[in-house]
Amino acid sequence: MGKFFLFAAALESELYGLVFLAILASAIGFYYYLRVIVFMYMGKFHEETGTLITIPLSLRIVIAIMVLGTLYLGLLPGTFLHLASEAVSF
């Protein structure tokens, strides 16, 4: 969503070349991310060579904290936006 607003602002400022390059870079990035996702879910898996991966408890805790932080910042960004606006006016 942030890229959309950035592209819209650049279009209003008539920076068409920059918007074109940004959309091209986004499309290239999307292609590479999509390749990884397709390989993860649609790639062939050989049971003979597959190994079971165990995730340690400490890593699970860190992942849970990061997921909760990402959800909090995505759903309730008001606190940090307010801090950022105060920092800009400082």
Backbone as CSV, one residue per row, in Angstrom:
resi,resn,N_x,N_y,N_z,CA_x,CA_y,CA_z,C_x,C_y,C_z
1,MET,0.825,-1.183,0.000,0.000,0.000,0.000,0.872,1.250,0.000
2,GLY,2.000,1.173,0.695,2.910,2.311,0.765,3.477,2.670,-0.598
3,LYS,3.785,1.646,-1.404,4.302,1.922,-2.742,3.260,2.622,-3.595
4,PHE,2.015,2.249,-3.429,0.950,2.888,-4.204,0.903,4.387,-3.910
5,PHE,0.940,4.751,-2.627,0.909,6.162,-2.262,2.155,6.894,-2.762
6,LEU,3.292,6.219,-2.709,4.532,6.817,-3.197,4.459,7.053,-4.699
7,PHE,3.968,6.062,-5.440,3.827,6.214,-6.886,2.815,7.302,-7.232
8,ALA,1.718,7.371,-6.483,0.702,8.397,-6.740,1.272,9.789,-6.502
9,ALA,2.054,9.958,-5.444,2.659,11.262,-5.169,3.671,11.631,-6.245
10,ALA,4.425,10.655,-6.720,5.393,10.926,-7.785,4.682,11.279,-9.086
11,LEU,3.553,10.645,-9.349,2.786,10.988,-10.548,2.218,12.398,-10.461
12,GLU,1.750,12.796,-9.276,1.253,14.159,-9.102,2.358,15.190,-9.305
13,SER,3.589,14.805,-8.982,4.728,15.709,-9.171,5.308,15.604,-10.576
14,GLU,4.658,14.833,-11.425,5.045,14.643,-12.823,6.448,14.055,-12.973
15,LEU,6.797,13.113,-12.106,8.076,12.407,-12.183,7.854,11.057,-12.857
16,TYR,7.493,11.107,-14.123,7.083,9.913,-14.843,8.222,8.912,-15.009
17,GLY,9.421,9.385,-15.266,10.562,8.482,-15.413,10.849,7.720,-14.132
18,LEU,10.774,8.425,-13.011,11.004,7.788,-11.721,9.923,6.746,-11.417
19,VAL,8.692,7.069,-11.734,7.591,6.126,-11.517,7.787,4.893,-12.393
20,PHE,8.196,5.092,-13.630,8.433,3.960,-14.522,9.519,3.046,-13.966
21,LEU,10.643,3.633,-13.526,11.727,2.827,-12.966,11.300,2.121,-11.681
22,ALA,10.518,2.788,-10.855,10.061,2.181,-9.601,9.112,1.019,-9.871
23,ILE,8.218,1.176,-10.833,7.300,0.088,-11.174,8.073,-1.076,-11.789
24,LEU,9.063,-0.782,-12.611,9.886,-1.832,-13.196,10.656,-2.591,-12.106
25,ALA,11.234,-1.866,-11.165,11.960,-2.506,-10.061,11.013,-3.338,-9.194
26,SER,9.815,-2.847,-8.970,8.831,-3.604,-8.189,8.414,-4.880,-8.910
27,ALA,8.263,-4.799,-10.215,7.889,-5.992,-10.992,9.007,-7.032,-10.957
28,ILE,10.253,-6.587,-11.045,11.383,-7.518,-10.973,11.432,-8.164,-9.593
29,GLY,11.258,-7.380,-8.550,11.238,-7.920,-7.194,10.097,-8.900,-6.998
30,PHE,8.932,-8.562,-7.524,7.779,-9.454,-7.432,8.068,-10.781,-8.109
31,TYR,8.734,-10.743,-9.260,9.077,-11.963,-9.993,9.974,-12.859,-9.142
32,TYR,11.004,-12.287,-8.522,11.912,-13.102,-7.720,11.228,-13.664,-6.482
33,TYR,10.415,-12.860,-5.814,9.683,-13.372,-4.647,8.699,-14.461,-5.057
34,LEU,8.043,-14.274,-6.179,7.079,-15.262,-6.645,7.771,-16.575,-6.989
35,ARG,8.974,-16.516,-7.540,9.724,-17.743,-7.845,9.993,-18.542,-6.585
36,VAL,10.366,-17.861,-5.515,10.639,-18.552,-4.255,9.369,-19.210,-3.725
37,ILE,8.263,-18.493,-3.755,6.995,-19.028,-3.259,6.545,-20.222,-4.098
38,VAL,6.655,-20.118,-5.414,6.270,-21.227,-6.287,7.152,-22.440,-6.007
39,PHE,8.441,-22.230,-5.826,9.329,-23.352,-5.540,9.000,-23.980,-4.192
40,MET,8.662,-23.160,-3.197,8.355,-23.700,-1.871,7.116,-24.573,-1.889
41,TYR,6.072,-24.128,-2.586,4.801,-24.831,-2.510,4.543,-25.779,-3.668
42,MET,5.200,-25.589,-4.785,4.916,-26.420,-5.947,6.127,-27.195,-6.434
43,GLY,7.252,-27.046,-5.748,8.450,-27.781,-6.147,8.353,-29.237,-5.746
44,LYS,9.175,-30.048,-6.362,9.180,-31.472,-6.054,9.916,-31.701,-4.739
45,PHE,9.376,-32.580,-3.932,9.988,-32.933,-2.660,10.302,-34.416,-2.673
46,HIS,11.544,-34.741,-2.452,11.960,-36.140,-2.408,12.037,-36.568,-0.954
47,GLU,11.228,-37.547,-0.596,11.196,-37.998,0.792,12.507,-38.660,1.202
48,GLU,13.239,-39.207,0.249,14.498,-39.870,0.583,15.543,-38.869,1.073
49,THR,15.558,-37.684,0.498,16.573,-36.696,0.865,16.051,-35.674,1.870
50,GLY,14.761,-35.680,2.148,14.194,-34.707,3.077,14.607,-34.994,4.507
51,THR,14.863,-33.944,5.246,15.225,-34.103,6.653,14.262,-33.293,7.501
52,LEU,14.071,-33.747,8.706,13.194,-33.059,9.633,13.967,-31.945,10.316
53,ILE,13.442,-30.753,10.247,14.105,-29.608,10.857,13.423,-29.313,12.183
54,THR,14.202,-29.263,13.225,13.658,-28.897,14.534,14.084,-27.473,14.859
55,ILE,13.143,-26.690,15.292,13.414,-25.294,15.633,13.538,-25.192,17.150
56,PRO,14.662,-24.664,17.630,14.839,-24.549,19.085,13.815,-23.592,19.699
57,LEU,13.554,-23.775,20.967,12.574,-22.953,21.671,12.942,-21.481,21.628
58,SER,14.224,-21.160,21.788,14.643,-19.748,21.769,14.311,-19.097,20.431
59,LEU,14.503,-19.812,19.333,14.177,-19.274,18.015,12.668,-19.140,17.838
60,ARG,11.908,-20.065,18.370,10.444,-19.961,18.310,9.957,-18.725,19.044
61,ILE,10.562,-18.429,20.187,10.170,-17.246,20.960,10.487,-15.977,20.178
62,VAL,11.670,-15.920,19.578,12.057,-14.752,18.787,11.119,-14.574,17.598
63,ILE,10.786,-15.647,16.911,9.867,-15.571,15.768,8.491,-15.091,16.224
64,ALA,8.009,-15.591,17.356,6.703,-15.166,17.868,6.710,-13.680,18.207
65,ILE,7.784,-13.191,18.817,7.879,-11.765,19.147,7.875,-10.922,17.874
66,MET,8.601,-11.355,16.857,8.651,-10.612,15.594,7.291,-10.609,14.886
67,VAL,6.595,-11.739,14.924,5.272,-11.808,14.299,4.295,-10.885,15.023
68,LEU,4.316,-10.914,16.352,3.426,-10.043,17.119,3.755,-8.567,16.885
69,GLY,5.042,-8.245,16.815,5.434,-6.863,16.533,4.993,-6.401,15.162
70,THR,5.125,-7.273,14.182,4.688,-6.931,12.830,3.181,-6.727,12.771
71,LEU,2.433,-7.597,13.429,0.974,-7.443,13.457,0.571,-6.164,14.183
72,TYR,1.238,-5.867,15.300,0.909,-4.656,16.055,1.173,-3.407,15.216
73,LEU,2.349,-3.349,14.575,2.674,-2.171,13.763,1.777,-2.071,12.535
74,GLY,1.319,-3.210,12.016,0.453,-3.187,10.844,-0.978,-2.811,11.163
75,LEU,-1.465,-3.237,12.326,-2.864,-2.993,12.671,-3.069,-1.741,13.512
76,LEU,-2.104,-1.409,14.359,-2.225,-0.249,15.245,-0.971,0.626,15.174
77,PRO,-0.755,1.296,14.055,0.481,2.061,13.911,0.435,3.453,14.547
78,GLY,-0.678,3.825,15.161,-0.862,5.181,15.665,0.207,5.633,16.644
79,THR,0.621,4.760,17.555,1.616,5.136,18.558,2.922,5.543,17.898
80,PHE,3.395,4.734,16.984,4.672,5.019,16.348,4.563,6.170,15.351
81,LEU,3.423,6.344,14.707,3.240,7.488,13.821,3.248,8.786,14.613
82,HIS,2.644,8.765,15.797,2.648,9.941,16.652,4.084,10.260,17.106
83,LEU,4.834,9.248,17.504,6.235,9.465,17.897,7.054,9.995,16.733
84,ALA,6.819,9.479,15.545,7.552,9.933,14.369,7.221,11.382,14.029
85,SER,5.950,11.748,14.141,5.573,13.144,13.851,6.157,14.091,14.878
86,GLU,6.245,13.673,16.135,6.890,14.506,17.165,8.385,14.630,16.903
87,ALA,9.006,13.566,16.434,10.435,13.604,16.152,10.737,14.538,14.985
88,VAL,9.849,14.594,14.003,10.061,15.471,12.858,9.945,16.932,13.285
89,SER,9.006,17.224,14.159,8.814,18.620,14.582,9.827,19.043,15.636
90,PHE,10.607,18.115,16.163,11.606,18.431,17.172,12.733,19.122,16.493
